Amino acid sequence: MRINPPQEDHRVEVTVVPMVNVVFLLLIFFMLVGRIVPTNELDVSPPISYSSQVQSGEPIRIIVPADGPMILEDNEVDIAALDQVILDLLQQDPERQFQIKADAEIEANRLIHIMEILRQAGVRELTLLTEHAVQ
Amino acid sequence: MNRRLNMALTSFTQRIDSRTEDAFRRRRAMVILTPLVDVVFILLVFFMLVSNFNDARVINMLTPTAAKGEKAAEYLGVVLIRIGQGGALNISGLPTTEVQLAQEVAQRSVGDTKYSYLVQPGRGVSLQEVVSLLDLLKSSGAQSVALTRKPGYEN
């Protein structure tokens, strides 16, 4: 009967394999759970709400930071010029959806002013981005 | 002398050969795994840095009917709710608290009676306070809630 000599090779692999397993699991976790979104250079933290509605479609996003001008599609927009920009966008597609991402600390009246401009320009679908509150 | 040196040299090189072969054989098992682990680690770091766990939701601010100004007649009336600095609430001109407001809205939402609510934030009220008030109204049964500014209020 022949007995195989113990193989040293195994010992080297055994230390690596469980680690690779764990790393693979972590990789799969992050791939499934995380979403890849373009990072925002502006520090805007949306208000917290219990709303369970999820955005449908691909809206045009208007970012309203706590200080500084608002941003529409990567361009700074002055409040006085907003209606013209919106009208131009609606001319291309009247059913365009809009979404406001506003900082929770801005004055509510500032947001209402922007909403009034959008409504007067003829925007039909407008949502406010919120962060889901932990129940 | 020369021959002895030659023999010693040969045995030495043989020993070195066998050693490197051993080392090579031992390393071969890892060589398959190491680049894979490298790539997996890079992928892991990439996904950890890039992924975003923020749970983004939205609130509808302008329903299609509100945009066209229709359906207002379906509601029995419009109730004005004002919110001032520090969260001071006021319904139809009367001061109220969050609990009372929730009860009143719940009473008004029973059966077919439908009221439309108009929220008017005062000067200095933050968006978060208004969104929390909208949450309260929605959870109490309000179906139509709109935001408004004081007439003539310019920002």
Interface residues (C-beta under 8 A of the other chain):
Chain A: E8 D9 H10 V12 E13 V16 V17 M19 V20 V23 F24 L26 L27 F30 M31 V33 G34 R35 I36 V37 P46 P47 I48 S49 Y50 S51 S52 Q53 V54 Q55 I79 Q99 I100 A102 D103 A104 E105 I106 E107 A108 N109 R110 L111 I112 H113 M115 E116 L118 R119 G122 V123 R124 E125 L126 T127 L128 L129 T130 E131 H132
Chain B: R25 R26 R28 A29 M30 L33 L36 V37 V40 F41 L43 L44 F47 M48 V50 S51 N52 F53 N54 D55 A56 R57 V58 I59 N60 M61 L62 P64 A67 K68 P121 R123 G124 V125 S126 L127 Q128 E129 V130 V131 S132 L134 D135 K138 S139 L147 T148 R149 K150 Y153 E154 N155
